[in-house]
Amino acid sequence: MYAINSKNRGWWKHINVILWGASVRLVANDTQVQTEVLEMLQSGITIEACQDCCNNFGVTSIIINLGITVRYMGAPLTEYLKNGEKILSI
C-alpha cells in the first residue's frame, strides 16, 4: 500500500520495490497480490525481484511473466546504498 500511495500522492519522485525471500513466492501464488503488483507497474513503479530467491522458490517464470525484472540483487542494492538512496525494508 505504501508504494502505490506514495506514487499516487507524489510523496516520492521514483519508487523501486525489491522483492526478496519468500515475498517472491507470495507474489507468484496470490492473485490479489499480483493485482496490486500490476497496479504498481502500471502506475510507473519499478519492481525488481532477486533472481536467487525466485530460483530457490521455483517461481522465476511466473515473476518474469508478471513484468517484474528478475536479477541478482546484491550488487544493485549495494549501489543503491552507496548512492544514498532512501531504503525502507519491511
Buried (B, 14 or more C-beta within 10 A) or exposed (E): EEBBEBBEEEEBEEBBBBBBEEBBBBBBEEEEBBEBBBBBBEEEBBBBBBBBBBEBBEBBEBBBEBEBBBEEBEEBBEEBEEEEEEEEEE
